[in-house]
Every structure is written in C-alpha cells, then in structure tokens.
C-alpha cells in the first residue's frame, strides 16, 4: 500500500512544518502541502495549521513507494521513460490505490520525481517522468507548447487502407444523461488535428492497426476522431459501444466475457509508441512492446457487438 500511516515521537516542541521537513527531508513547500491535506494527525485528528507547534506522539500519512519491478526503459540525470502496462494508473486516485506507476517513479528517483503527463489507465506504452522539480517544470512546459511529439498505435474496428487526417473540433461534454462520451465533435469546440496511417489489416478479425500522430493535445482526441469516422478503437468502453454498456463498465458491472463482446477487446487497444523531444540533447524513444501482436486480445468479429449500428 503506497500510502502508509506511521507513528512518530516529537521529543521537543517545534513547528509542525519543521518536523515534517526534518523527518522526511522535504522542502518547506512540500511539508506545508502534507499539512494542508490533513496528513499529520494528533489523537486521530488532522492538524491543518502549518504554524502550529507539536510535541509528543503524532501520526503521519505519507506516500511510501512500493515497486513491482518495472524499471525505466531509459533514464538520465533529468528524466525517465517507463513502459506503462494497461490497467495501471499513472497516479493513485485515492489513498487506497494499491499501486500506480508513481510507485516506480519515486522508487527510482525519490520524492521530487513525478510524471509530467498522463495517459489513460487502460492505455499502455511510454510515460515520461521528471527526476527533479526543474526538469518537471521544463518538460510540462514542453508538453504545453507542443514541442514534445508523441505517436500511438491503435487497433480499430473495420478496414482502413489509406492514410487520412482529422481536424474536427472537439468540445467537452457537460451532459451525461444520454451519452458517457467525455468529449464530442462540434464546430463550437477547440481546434484539433490527428494524422492516421494504416499499417496492417487483419481480415480474420476485421481490424486495422493504425499509427496515430496527434498534433494537438485535446482530451480523448484520438478516440473521438476515430469514433467520428466510424472506426473506433477496439476495447474502448465509452466510444463505439452503447450507453447501457458504457454505464455498466463505469459501474464495474460487466463480466470479462461481456466486456470482450460489447467493447470488442479485453482491454483498450491504444498504445503510446514513441516520444520525441529535446532536453540538453535530442531524444527519440520507441516502445519495446510489440503491440501488433496484442491482436489476441481482440474479440472475434462474428461475436463482437462493438460499433454496431442497429
């Protein structure tokens, strides 16, 4: 369990933030965030005032990384690149989350290390993480100004043979009563652009392997662009399936067999394949996973209900 609660004895009166700084080798800002989140407790009650003094027994809840043996694919003194497995969160979404990629990131580089972008839980592939605050700031800014280039691989429903592009504008959905789509295509949305290149068609599965090159970073951009051209990503639990099936997935009510038939695959078939960027030097890093061979996770075309128009 990454978040642990541990008892400490404060031998003499001192400011709470100073105790956190000395005990965990934190900066003042880090210590104040621990207190602001209520993670220092006295007699079971959280202490929020960073200026209060403490003495005697206290408890502290803190993140203690626990590696599952997934070392970085590449690292230097500034950053690391990991292969994230499908089903793994980048960050814990609650203190009860048993494992996330942050466990590996902090195991390698300590408390100042952090992921500098996100990929969805079911998406596999490359994840870039910083080793210190200066590189975190630089890399996050590089994502914002789009100087970091990413490519993805996707297994999609149906046959595609020619390269194509989508520049459909994307708008955030605010009404989930009729659809679980987080975004949708709208002229009122934000500009977006993705290039797609078909790499392989599997006739038996009626599925195409695509290389995807997003030039903007909109939420669910690749997913909604492919859904719009009626070739959604296989295994997508939101786009390409019914409202009822999507809701059942979100409520964790689908069996693995139902998930396979209704979403078209046992997992979301999107993989972060490459990263290209500059930081002191130029880097181009490719995933070592052979995503083309993940086709065994796709439901047979005769059995799948995904992307049906009835």
Secondary structure by P-SEA (a helix, b strand, c coil): ccbbbbbbbccccccaaaaaaaaacccaaaaaaaaaacccccccccccccccccccbbbbbbbbbbbcccccccccccccccccccccccccccccccccaaaaaaaccccccccccccccccccbbbbbccaaaaaaaaaaaaaccbbbbbccccccccccccccbbbbbbbcccccccccbbbbcccccbbbbbbbccccccccbbbbbbbbcccccaaaaaaaaaacccccccccccccaaaaaaaaaccccaaaaaaaaccccccccccbbbbbccbbbbbbbccccccccccccccccccccccc
